[in-house]
Amino acid sequence: MTPTASITLRRAPLGEILTSLPAEPCRLLLHLAHRACPRTGRVWTTPLRAADDLGVPVTLVDRLLASLVSEGHLTVWTRGVGALRCYDLGAFFVRVPEVPENLPVGPDDP
């Protein structure tokens, strides 16, 4: 989402994913992680957009997404067949914690 934002991935779950999945699903999962919101771990996309970004057929991306969802690596929310989908990344993605209200945020805060 934000080009300068950093994301953090959990080492153990990511290692399990990388050793248990074939190359194409891993590539798609990391593609989605790269485009996910650093705060929420969610990415809004369609299989067609992901296929265009990766340079692979949309049918392959659709099949891989369904596989990743069924295996529990992603959670998906959608309103229709051609609608924009929201993919929530699984336990390997570390969401940025909210800053408590009573802590200073900037250097000039008391």
C-alpha positions as CSV (number, residue, x, y, z in Angstrom):
1,M,0.0,0.0,0.0
2,T,2.5,2.6,1.1
3,P,5.9,2.2,-0.7
4,T,8.0,3.3,2.2
5,A,6.1,1.3,4.9
6,S,7.7,-1.7,6.4
7,I,6.0,-5.0,7.2
8,T,7.1,-7.7,9.6
9,L,6.6,-11.4,9.0
10,R,6.6,-14.0,11.8
11,R,9.6,-16.2,11.3
12,A,8.2,-19.7,12.3
13,P,4.9,-19.5,10.4
14,L,6.6,-18.0,7.4
15,G,9.2,-20.8,7.5
16,E,6.5,-23.4,7.7
17,I,4.7,-21.8,4.7
18,L,7.9,-21.7,2.6
19,T,8.8,-25.3,3.3
20,S,5.3,-26.7,2.9
21,L,4.0,-24.9,-0.2
22,P,5.2,-25.1,-3.8
23,A,6.8,-22.1,-5.4
24,E,3.8,-20.5,-7.2
25,P,1.6,-20.3,-4.0
26,C,4.5,-18.9,-2.1
27,R,5.1,-16.3,-4.8
28,L,1.5,-15.2,-4.7
29,L,1.3,-15.1,-0.9
30,L,4.4,-12.9,-0.8
31,H,3.0,-10.7,-3.5
32,L,-0.1,-10.2,-1.4
33,A,2.0,-9.5,1.7
34,H,4.0,-6.9,-0.2
35,R,0.8,-5.1,-1.1
36,A,-1.0,-5.5,2.2
37,C,-1.7,-2.6,4.6
38,P,1.0,-2.6,7.3
39,R,-1.6,-1.9,10.0
40,T,-4.3,-4.4,9.2
41,G,-2.6,-7.1,7.1
42,R,-5.3,-6.8,4.5
43,V,-5.0,-6.4,0.7
44,W,-7.8,-5.5,-1.6
45,T,-7.4,-7.0,-5.1
46,T,-9.0,-9.3,-7.7
47,P,-7.5,-12.4,-9.3
48,L,-7.1,-10.5,-12.6
49,R,-5.1,-7.7,-11.0
50,A,-2.8,-10.2,-9.2
51,A,-2.4,-12.2,-12.4
52,D,-1.4,-9.1,-14.3
53,D,1.1,-8.1,-11.6
54,L,2.7,-11.6,-11.6
55,G,2.4,-12.3,-15.3
56,V,0.5,-15.5,-15.0
57,P,-2.9,-16.7,-16.1
58,V,-5.9,-15.5,-14.1
59,T,-7.2,-19.1,-13.8
60,L,-3.9,-20.1,-12.0
61,V,-4.2,-17.2,-9.6
62,D,-7.8,-18.0,-8.9
63,R,-7.0,-21.6,-8.2
64,L,-4.0,-20.7,-6.0
65,L,-6.0,-18.1,-4.0
66,A,-8.7,-20.7,-3.4
67,S,-6.1,-23.2,-2.3
68,L,-4.4,-20.6,0.1
69,V,-7.8,-19.8,1.6
70,S,-8.8,-23.5,2.1
71,E,-5.4,-24.2,3.8
72,G,-6.0,-21.3,6.2
73,H,-3.1,-19.0,5.0
74,L,-5.6,-16.3,3.9
75,T,-9.1,-15.3,4.8
76,V,-11.3,-13.7,2.1
77,W,-14.3,-11.4,2.1
78,T,-16.1,-10.7,-1.1
79,R,-19.5,-9.5,-2.3
80,G,-19.7,-11.3,-5.7
81,V,-17.8,-13.2,-8.3
82,G,-16.2,-10.3,-10.1
83,A,-16.1,-8.0,-7.0
84,L,-13.0,-6.6,-5.4
85,R,-11.9,-9.1,-2.7
86,C,-10.3,-8.4,0.7
87,Y,-7.7,-10.9,1.7
88,D,-6.6,-11.0,5.3
89,L,-3.1,-12.5,5.7
90,G,-2.8,-15.2,8.2
91,A,-0.6,-15.7,11.3
92,F,2.7,-15.0,9.5
93,F,1.9,-11.3,9.1
94,V,2.6,-9.0,12.2
95,R,0.2,-6.2,12.4
96,V,1.5,-2.8,13.5
97,P,0.2,-2.2,17.1
98,E,-1.8,0.8,17.8
99,V,-0.1,3.6,19.7
100,P,-1.8,4.0,23.2
101,E,-3.4,7.4,23.7
102,N,-1.4,8.2,26.8
103,L,2.0,7.8,25.1
104,P,3.7,10.6,23.2
105,V,3.9,10.1,19.5
106,G,6.1,13.0,18.3
107,P,9.4,14.4,19.7
108,D,7.6,17.6,20.9
109,D,4.9,15.8,22.8
110,P,5.3,16.0,26.6
